[in-house]
Amino acid sequence: MRGKRIISRTVSWAVCVALCFGAAPPRYAAANVPAGMDPLIRVGLFYGGTAVPGANLQNQTGTGYRIGFFDSQGMFIQLFSTTHSRISMVKNRNVYWDGAQYQDSASGAMVGAYHIDTGAFYADVYSAQLDADTRAAAGQNAFVSYSDGVFRVYIDSYATLAEAQNAAGQAGGTGGATGSVYCVSVAESGTSRILFQFDAGHANTPLVVQPSLGEVERPVTHFRGGTYAGMFEYRRMDGNNISVVNCLSMKDYIKGINEMPASWHIEALKAQALCAKSYAYAGIGRHASSGFDMCAGQHCQVYRGTLTERESTNTAADAVEGLYILYEGKPIQAVYHSSNGGYTEDVKNIWSQDLPYLSAVHDPHEDLSAAMNGRWQYTLTNDTLTGILNSKGYNLGNVVGFAAEYTAAGNVALLRFTFASGQTREFTKESARTILNTSDKTYTFSQRFTVTSGNLTLSVMGPGGLTTTADAGNIPILGPDGKLSYVTASSYVIGAAGATAGIQQTQGSGAYVISGTGWGHNVGMSQNGAKGMAEKGFDCFEIIKYYFSGVEIGYIY
């Protein structure tokens, strides 16, 4: 073990010498600032409630690690290196090895939060590392700790300050020491041994780990059951557990997006890559308050690192390298969905934005019989609807009526619930799709569905092109006596041209049939539609321009 430690330190020393005497470290894009056509993208893997006490890395390709931070200009400043293939970044609190990870409590090796202070501190990493190497050669577990431009040398780790202070005398130290609540230690995985420590004193400057010592062009690293290209940032946002962020080029990020089957037509895969990269570029800084750009889940885009890379999707990403979907020269929010059921929707009718390139488009290209959740239907009763609303905090009594209003494209714009008390509650835009969703009974897969009743139904075209379909108990009318009543089987409607429309009466149990097509929010590109267009001979540029109005595909200058 001692021989291995000395070899590791020697490599670190050599790197530090090169750094301090002018060797240029690699440069990457500044934090959250696009740099040309291939910016650095920060992807949140663990953060917030999923932040971890410790995070392990293991080389898959490449050897060892370079460790440092990004300065204010986006320059990677290297402070340390190691030839170890397995390292762990842990918070500066007592953590314990459970056989696979460092946890807050376990029975394995402990990395303690307290250390022997040697009293030595230095203005440069070279001098500090020389001291640590000398002590390591003498059998002490010495390591360099970096804090706000000052380098210190500490020895070992302990569970309490008192233990560190008691041990300081025998080791020739001046007392005990510990880092701030933002301090992160780099340990040899599975052991109590600290290799290096980084403490910026705040959450704004995270520890950065760059896998490999430079001998491979594209190092790949194991982390928590996955494999990833690029680098990693470790940040204690709230002074407790560690957020883990994968930092990589746009090119590598797009190859890790897992949003379309790799077996689909290459032109559809290219269109998907263009959407994913344009969406990511436009979304740089989306999660800035949490320290990254894009999350790895459906809230942003499903990202799985290199595990899901396939030759076809990598080929598609390479084919559109440097290209983006542009509107007035800027990358667009190129959102997409699985299928729309026949018509996409104006973004203003789903979300709060009004973007001219996200307009409703008729879509005859989807094969809904082959698409997952392409067609779906279920039945609800007033009692079921009452239960759904109650479970979501809308306790307004028993539902007695249920109606839908539609956009000009035929997608749901509004759901209206009428209660026995006479009150009504409306849900519009995206909430008109999600309000009916439950974990065990129903799921409204898309914005394109109809609501029909087994009793009385009325369909009329209202102001703004909205079509209303509802049951009799849901449509209020003002009678000649000035009193408010509801539509009955004897009611009729006078249209704008003077024509009358009667009420259709059918037999039924009072249940409502929800019939829908498509899966997703109906905005932007349909993935199944892109597949259909590609199979008909359209290329990726034609597909993109079909779904996004007035856009161009080009480079960013």
MISE-793395 format. One line per field, with one value per residue (C-alpha): residue number from 1; residue in three letters; x, y, z. Coordinates in steps of 0.2 Angstrom, whole numbers. Example, Ala and Ser with C-alpha at 12.3 -4.5 7.8 and 13.67 -1.06 7.14 Angstrom:
<atoms>
resi = 1  2
resn = ALA  SER
c1 = 62  68
c2 = -22  -5
c3 = 39  36
</atoms>
This chain:
<atoms>
resi = 1  2  3  4  5  6  7  8  9  10  11  12  13  14  15  16  17  18  19  20  21  22  23  24  25  26  27  28  29  30  31  32  33  34  35  36  37  38  39  40  41  42  43  44  45  46  47  48  49  50  51  52  53  54  55  56  57  58  59  60  61  62  63  64  65  66  67  68  69  70  71  72  73  74  75  76  77  78  79  80  81  82  83  84  85  86  87  88  89  90  91  92  93  94  95  96  97  98  99  100  101  102  103  104  105  106  107  108  109  110  111  112  113  114  115  116  117  118  119  120  121  122  123  124  125  126  127  128  129  130  131  132  133  134  135  136  137  138  139  140  141  142  143  144  145  146  147  148  149  150  151  152  153  154  155  156  157  158  159  160  161  162  163  164  165  166  167  168  169  170  171  172  173  174  175  176  177  178  179  180  181  182  183  184  185  186  187  188  189  190  191  192  193  194  195  196  197  198  199  200  201  202  203  204  205  206  207  208  209  210  211  212  213  214  215  216  217  218  219  220  221  222  223  224  225  226  227  228  229  230  231  232  233  234  235  236  237  238  239  240  241  242  243  244  245  246  247  248  249  250  251  252  253  254  255  256  257  258  259  260  261  262  263  264  265  266  267  268  269  270  271  272  273  274  275  276  277  278  279  280  281  282  283  284  285  286  287  288  289  290  291  292  293  294  295  296  297  298  299  300  301  302  303  304  305  306  307  308  309  310  311  312  313  314  315  316  317  318  319  320  321  322  323  324  325  326  327  328  329  330  331  332  333  334  335  336  337  338  339  340  341  342  343  344  345  346  347  348  349  350  351  352  353  354  355  356  357  358  359  360  361  362  363  364  365  366  367  368  369  370  371  372  373  374  375  376  377  378  379  380  381  382  383  384  385  386  387  388  389  390  391  392  393  394  395  396  397  398  399  400  401  402  403  404  405  406  407  408  409  410  411  412  413  414  415  416  417  418  419  420  421  422  423  424  425  426  427  428  429  430  431  432  433  434  435  436  437  438  439  440  441  442  443  444  445  446  447  448  449  450  451  452  453  454  455  456  457  458  459  460  461  462  463  464  465  466  467  468  469  470  471  472  473  474  475  476  477  478  479  480  481  482  483  484  485  486  487  488  489  490  491  492  493  494  495  496  497  498  499  500  501  502  503  504  505  506  507  508  509  510  511  512  513  514  515  516  517  518  519  520  521  522  523  524  525  526  527  528  529  530  531  532  533  534  535  536  537  538  539  540  541  542  543  544  545  546  547  548  549  550  551  552  553  554  555  556  557
resn = MET  ARG  GLY  LYS  ARG  ILE  ILE  SER  ARG  THR  VAL  SER  TRP  ALA  VAL  CYS  VAL  ALA  LEU  CYS  PHE  GLY  ALA  ALA  PRO  PRO  ARG  TYR  ALA  ALA  ALA  ASN  VAL  PRO  ALA  GLY  MET  ASP  PRO  LEU  ILE  ARG  VAL  GLY  LEU  PHE  TYR  GLY  GLY  THR  ALA  VAL  PRO  GLY  ALA  ASN  LEU  GLN  ASN  GLN  THR  GLY  THR  GLY  TYR  ARG  ILE  GLY  PHE  PHE  ASP  SER  GLN  GLY  MET  PHE  ILE  GLN  LEU  PHE  SER  THR  THR  HIS  SER  ARG  ILE  SER  MET  VAL  LYS  ASN  ARG  ASN  VAL  TYR  TRP  ASP  GLY  ALA  GLN  TYR  GLN  ASP  SER  ALA  SER  GLY  ALA  MET  VAL  GLY  ALA  TYR  HIS  ILE  ASP  THR  GLY  ALA  PHE  TYR  ALA  ASP  VAL  TYR  SER  ALA  GLN  LEU  ASP  ALA  ASP  THR  ARG  ALA  ALA  ALA  GLY  GLN  ASN  ALA  PHE  VAL  SER  TYR  SER  ASP  GLY  VAL  PHE  ARG  VAL  TYR  ILE  ASP  SER  TYR  ALA  THR  LEU  ALA  GLU  ALA  GLN  ASN  ALA  ALA  GLY  GLN  ALA  GLY  GLY  THR  GLY  GLY  ALA  THR  GLY  SER  VAL  TYR  CYS  VAL  SER  VAL  ALA  GLU  SER  GLY  THR  SER  ARG  ILE  LEU  PHE  GLN  PHE  ASP  ALA  GLY  HIS  ALA  ASN  THR  PRO  LEU  VAL  VAL  GLN  PRO  SER  LEU  GLY  GLU  VAL  GLU  ARG  PRO  VAL  THR  HIS  PHE  ARG  GLY  GLY  THR  TYR  ALA  GLY  MET  PHE  GLU  TYR  ARG  ARG  MET  ASP  GLY  ASN  ASN  ILE  SER  VAL  VAL  ASN  CYS  LEU  SER  MET  LYS  ASP  TYR  ILE  LYS  GLY  ILE  ASN  GLU  MET  PRO  ALA  SER  TRP  HIS  ILE  GLU  ALA  LEU  LYS  ALA  GLN  ALA  LEU  CYS  ALA  LYS  SER  TYR  ALA  TYR  ALA  GLY  ILE  GLY  ARG  HIS  ALA  SER  SER  GLY  PHE  ASP  MET  CYS  ALA  GLY  GLN  HIS  CYS  GLN  VAL  TYR  ARG  GLY  THR  LEU  THR  GLU  ARG  GLU  SER  THR  ASN  THR  ALA  ALA  ASP  ALA  VAL  GLU  GLY  LEU  TYR  ILE  LEU  TYR  GLU  GLY  LYS  PRO  ILE  GLN  ALA  VAL  TYR  HIS  SER  SER  ASN  GLY  GLY  TYR  THR  GLU  ASP  VAL  LYS  ASN  ILE  TRP  SER  GLN  ASP  LEU  PRO  TYR  LEU  SER  ALA  VAL  HIS  ASP  PRO  HIS  GLU  ASP  LEU  SER  ALA  ALA  MET  ASN  GLY  ARG  TRP  GLN  TYR  THR  LEU  THR  ASN  ASP  THR  LEU  THR  GLY  ILE  LEU  ASN  SER  LYS  GLY  TYR  ASN  LEU  GLY  ASN  VAL  VAL  GLY  PHE  ALA  ALA  GLU  TYR  THR  ALA  ALA  GLY  ASN  VAL  ALA  LEU  LEU  ARG  PHE  THR  PHE  ALA  SER  GLY  GLN  THR  ARG  GLU  PHE  THR  LYS  GLU  SER  ALA  ARG  THR  ILE  LEU  ASN  THR  SER  ASP  LYS  THR  TYR  THR  PHE  SER  GLN  ARG  PHE  THR  VAL  THR  SER  GLY  ASN  LEU  THR  LEU  SER  VAL  MET  GLY  PRO  GLY  GLY  LEU  THR  THR  THR  ALA  ASP  ALA  GLY  ASN  ILE  PRO  ILE  LEU  GLY  PRO  ASP  GLY  LYS  LEU  SER  TYR  VAL  THR  ALA  SER  SER  TYR  VAL  ILE  GLY  ALA  ALA  GLY  ALA  THR  ALA  GLY  ILE  GLN  GLN  THR  GLN  GLY  SER  GLY  ALA  TYR  VAL  ILE  SER  GLY  THR  GLY  TRP  GLY  HIS  ASN  VAL  GLY  MET  SER  GLN  ASN  GLY  ALA  LYS  GLY  MET  ALA  GLU  LYS  GLY  PHE  ASP  CYS  PHE  GLU  ILE  ILE  LYS  TYR  TYR  PHE  SER  GLY  VAL  GLU  ILE  GLY  TYR  ILE  TYR
c1 = 0  14  23  6  4  21  19  2  9  24  12  3  19  24  8  8  26  19  4  14  27  15  8  -9  -23  -38  -51  -70  -85  -88  -102  -119  -113  -114  -97  -99  -108  -102  -105  -102  -118  -121  -133  -139  -138  -141  -147  -159  -168  -157  -140  -128  -116  -103  -101  -90  -81  -72  -62  -69  -57  -43  -32  -34  -41  -36  -45  -48  -61  -67  -61  -73  -67  -72  -53  -51  -38  -30  -24  -21  -20  -20  -18  -31  -45  -58  -61  -75  -80  -88  -95  -84  -94  -92  -97  -95  -92  -107  -98  -104  -106  -102  -117  -121  -121  -114  -101  -87  -72  -75  -69  -70  -73  -59  -40  -23  -18  1  1  9  1  7  3  5  0  18  25  10  11  30  26  12  23  37  25  18  35  37  21  8  -8  -5  -15  -17  -32  -36  -46  -49  -32  -22  -15  -14  -7  -18  -16  -28  -47  -56  -74  -72  -62  -56  -49  -39  -32  -27  -18  -10  4  11  10  19  3  -3  -21  -37  -45  -60  -67  -83  -100  -96  -80  -78  -65  -58  -55  -49  -65  -69  -55  -53  -39  -42  -32  -36  -48  -57  -66  -72  -81  -97  -108  -103  -87  -89  -75  -72  -65  -59  -57  -41  -23  -25  -20  -37  -47  -65  -63  -79  -82  -93  -104  -119  -123  -121  -106  -103  -92  -85  -81  -91  -94  -97  -106  -114  -128  -136  -120  -126  -126  -117  -125  -117  -117  -110  -101  -99  -99  -115  -110  -107  -123  -134  -127  -133  -151  -163  -179  -181  -179  -162  -170  -180  -176  -160  -169  -180  -165  -157  -173  -173  -155  -158  -173  -163  -148  -158  -169  -153  -144  -160  -161  -143  -145  -163  -158  -145  -152  -147  -130  -133  -142  -152  -159  -158  -176  -192  -193  -179  -174  -170  -151  -143  -125  -115  -125  -139  -127  -130  -121  -137  -140  -122  -122  -137  -128  -112  -122  -130  -115  -114  -131  -146  -164  -165  -178  -172  -154  -156  -159  -177  -186  -188  -200  -206  -218  -222  -238  -251  -266  -268  -265  -251  -256  -252  -240  -251  -265  -255  -242  -240  -228  -233  -219  -222  -213  -223  -240  -253  -250  -261  -252  -257  -240  -243  -247  -257  -261  -242  -238  -238  -254  -259  -277  -285  -302  -310  -326  -329  -344  -349  -343  -326  -324  -329  -315  -302  -305  -306  -289  -281  -288  -304  -317  -332  -345  -352  -349  -365  -359  -343  -339  -325  -321  -309  -297  -298  -286  -298  -287  -294  -293  -304  -313  -327  -334  -351  -356  -372  -371  -371  -353  -341  -323  -313  -296  -287  -272  -260  -270  -285  -275  -267  -281  -289  -273  -272  -259  -272  -287  -285  -272  -275  -261  -263  -272  -282  -297  -316  -329  -346  -360  -372  -387  -389  -376  -374  -361  -360  -346  -344  -334  -315  -318  -320  -332  -341  -348  -357  -371  -387  -383  -368  -374  -383  -395  -405  -424  -436  -441  -423  -420  -405  -409  -400  -401  -415  -421  -433  -421  -414  -400  -402  -386  -378  -387  -404  -403  -408  -399  -408  -402  -397  -404  -397  -399  -385  -379  -374  -355  -343  -333  -315  -309  -291  -277  -259  -247  -239  -242  -245  -233  -218  -212  -221  -208  -220  -224  -206  -204  -219  -212  -194  -202  -211  -194  -193  -176  -173  -173  -190  -197  -191  -198  -215  -217  -209  -215  -203  -187  -170  -157  -140  -124  -122  -111
c2 = 0  12  9  12  28  35  31  40  56  56  57  71  80  80  86  100  105  106  117  129  132  137  120  125  116  111  124  122  133  145  140  141  152  144  144  141  126  113  121  112  105  102  88  85  67  68  84  91  77  64  72  59  58  50  47  34  34  20  21  12  19  30  29  40  57  75  86  104  118  130  148  163  162  143  138  121  123  107  105  87  70  52  35  27  19  20  36  43  61  63  77  83  74  57  45  26  13  0  -11  -1  17  30  33  43  27  10  -2  -1  11  29  45  57  75  80  80  83  101  101  120  120  131  136  149  136  118  113  117  109  93  92  92  80  68  69  65  51  43  43  33  47  48  66  75  93  103  118  132  149  150  143  125  116  99  88  70  56  58  56  56  70  86  79  63  74  85  70  62  79  78  61  66  82  93  109  103  97  105  103  111  121  114  115  105  89  76  64  47  30  21  8  15  28  37  54  59  77  90  105  119  134  140  142  133  143  134  115  102  96  79  75  57  50  58  62  46  43  55  51  44  34  32  21  30  22  9  20  25  43  53  70  77  78  92  90  103  104  116  117  112  94  80  82  86  76  85  77  90  86  93  95  81  68  74  71  54  50  56  41  48  38  19  17  5  19  27  37  53  52  49  65  75  69  74  91  94  87  98  114  112  109  125  135  128  131  138  131  123  137  138  120  122  114  116  101  87  69  65  69  87  91  76  58  56  40  43  31  15  18  24  14  15  22  36  41  41  53  64  65  69  85  90  109  111  119  123  142  155  172  166  158  140  136  127  112  102  85  72  53  56  69  59  69  87  97  112  130  132  146  134  122  132  151  155  161  156  158  142  131  132  119  108  94  78  63  54  45  27  27  8  5  19  16  23  29  26  24  25  24  28  39  42  57  47  43  61  67  55  61  79  76  66  82  94  100  96  105  91  79  81  81  87  86  95  99  113  112  122  125  111  99  97  99  117  116  104  110  101  105  101  98  115  123  128  125  122  124  117  124  121  107  105  100  85  81  84  67  57  45  32  17  22  34  42  55  52  67  84  76  67  69  69  61  58  43  55  72  79  96  101  119  131  145  161  160  143  133  118  113  95  93  84  93  96  106  120  134  144  160  158  172  174  179  164  152  134  120  112  98  87  100  114  120  132  146  148  163  160  157  138  128  113  101  91  73  62  44  30  28  26  43  39  49  41  48  44  49  48  51  52  69  87  89  104  103  88  71  57  45  58  60  41  41  55  47  31  41  48  65  70  77  95  93  84  98  112  103  103  120  135  147  139  136  123  130  135  147  162
c3 = 0  4  -12  -22  -12  -16  -34  -35  -26  -38  -53  -44  -40  -58  -64  -51  -57  -75  -70  -59  -73  -87  -94  -102  -94  -105  -108  -108  -110  -95  -84  -92  -106  -124  -133  -152  -159  -146  -129  -112  -106  -87  -84  -66  -61  -42  -34  -21  -13  -22  -18  -10  4  -7  -26  -33  -50  -59  -75  -90  -103  -98  -82  -66  -64  -64  -51  -49  -53  -66  -64  -68  -87  -88  -88  -79  -66  -61  -43  -41  -51  -46  -55  -44  -55  -41  -31  -21  -18  -1  10  24  37  44  31  31  17  16  3  -12  -7  7  18  33  44  41  48  36  34  39  31  45  45  57  53  61  56  52  53  36  23  6  -8  -22  -24  -29  -12  -3  -13  -9  9  8  -2  11  25  15  12  31  33  37  28  23  10  2  7  -5  2  -7  -14  1  2  18  23  34  41  43  47  63  70  82  84  101  93  80  93  104  89  84  97  91  73  76  72  79  83  74  59  48  32  29  26  7  8  -2  1  -13  -5  -11  -13  0  12  25  16  9  -7  -8  -1  -9  0  -9  6  -4  -16  -32  -36  -36  -36  -54  -59  -76  -79  -87  -87  -105  -114  -122  -133  -125  -108  -101  -83  -72  -60  -50  -63  -78  -89  -94  -106  -100  -83  -66  -54  -36  -26  -9  -13  5  14  16  3  -14  -30  -45  -62  -78  -89  -107  -124  -134  -146  -132  -123  -138  -140  -123  -126  -125  -133  -149  -153  -162  -174  -182  -199  -199  -205  -190  -179  -187  -184  -166  -163  -171  -159  -144  -146  -151  -135  -125  -132  -129  -111  -105  -88  -86  -69  -64  -47  -44  -52  -69  -86  -90  -79  -84  -84  -93  -86  -99  -109  -104  -103  -100  -103  -114  -109  -122  -136  -152  -169  -178  -165  -164  -183  -183  -170  -180  -196  -189  -179  -177  -184  -175  -178  -179  -178  -182  -180  -163  -157  -153  -139  -150  -140  -145  -140  -145  -155  -157  -163  -179  -175  -165  -155  -154  -139  -131  -129  -119  -109  -105  -120  -137  -149  -168  -173  -161  -171  -174  -189  -196  -195  -207  -205  -188  -188  -173  -174  -171  -159  -141  -133  -151  -147  -130  -121  -104  -95  -80  -69  -59  -43  -51  -56  -38  -31  -43  -39  -20  -21  -28  -15  -25  -12  -20  -17  -29  -48  -58  -75  -85  -102  -113  -125  -140  -149  -168  -170  -161  -145  -128  -122  -106  -95  -85  -69  -62  -44  -36  -27  -44  -43  -58  -59  -75  -80  -95  -106  -100  -84  -94  -99  -82  -70  -74  -71  -57  -52  -53  -63  -77  -88  -101  -113  -124  -127  -141  -134  -133  -119  -123  -111  -112  -109  -118  -129  -137  -150  -155  -162  -150  -151  -155  -165  -149  -151  -135  -132  -115  -106  -102  -84  -89  -101  -92  -102  -99  -101  -107  -89  -85  -75  -77  -81  -90  -107  -108  -122  -127  -129  -146  -151  -164  -174  -181  -198  -190  -191  -176  -168  -158  -143  -146  -133  -130  -118  -105  -87  -85  -88  -98  -112  -114  -131  -136  -149  -146  -132  -126  -125  -144  -146  -158  -167  -166  -165  -173  -186  -190  -191  -204  -214  -215  -221  -234  -241  -232  -225  -208  -214  -222  -206  -195  -206  -206  -188  -184  -193  -201  -195  -203  -200  -199  -189  -175  -179
</atoms>
